[in-house]
C-alpha cells in the first residue's frame, strides 16, 4: 500500500443527496421566478397598465411632481381579471421620477371590450395626490383661480366664477355637490 486511505462509501451517498437537494431547491426557485415573470409580463401588457402609465407620463402635473423621465417599477400589485369582453382591474404601479417616487393606482371595469376607469390616481411620496381622470376639471379650476387673482389658500369653493357672479349680480350659484342638487331646482330670489 502506498499510504492512501480508502474512501468511505457513506461520504459519496451524502454528496449525492446534497447535490440532489440543491438541484431541487434551484428548480423550485426557478419555477417561482418564472411564474412571477409571467404574471408581471401579463399585467404590464394589459390595457389598464399601459393606459395608466401613458397618462401619468403625459400629465404635466405628474412630471412636475415626480420629475422627468417617469418610469414604472417592477413590483406591480393588485389584480386584473377579464373574461371574454368584460372584467375589472385594481392595480397599483410604482413610479420613479428624477425628483421622487410615487404610486399610480388604476381602478376600472371592462364592458363590451372597452375599459372604463373609475380611479386613476398618482400619489407622490411627498405632496398631494394627482387625479389623472379629472385633469381637465382641475386645470379649468386652476385657470379660474388665476384669472380672478385668488391664491390657492383662499379655496376655490368660496371664490368660484359662479359665486363671484352671484355676489355681483344677485344670481344663485350652481350647486357643487350632490347634497346641493335639490336646491338647484329652486328659482332665483325675486328682486
C-alpha positions, 0 to 999 in steps of 0.5 A: 500500500502506498499510504492512501486511505480508502474512501468511505462509501457513506461520504459519496451517498451524502454528496449525492443527496446534497447535490440532489437537494440543491438541484431541487431547491434551484428548480423550485426557485426557478419555477417561482421566478418564472411564474412571477415573470409571467404574471408581471409580463401579463399585467404590464401588457394589459390595457389598464397598465399601459393606459395608466402609465401613458397618462401619468407620463403625459400629465404635466402635473405628474412630471412636475411632481415626480420629475422627468423621465417617469418610469414604472417599477417592477413590483406591480400589485393588485389584480386584473381579471377579464373574461371574454369582453368584460372584467375589472382591474385594481392595480397599483404601479410604482413610479420613479421620477428624477425628483421622487417616487410615487404610486399610480393606482388604476381602478376600472371595469371592462364592458363590451371590450372597452375599459372604463376607469373609475380611479386613476390616481398618482400619489407622490411620496411627498405632496398631494395626490394627482387625479389623472381622470379629472385633469381637465376639471382641475386645470379649468379650476386652476385657470379660474383661480388665476384669472380672478387673482385668488391664491390657492389658500383662499379655496376655490369653493368660496371664490368660484366664477359662479359665486363671484357672479352671484355676489355681483349680480344677485344670481344663485350659484350652481350647486357643487355637490350632490347634497346641493342638487335639490336646491338647484331646482329652486328659482332665483330670489325675486328682486 
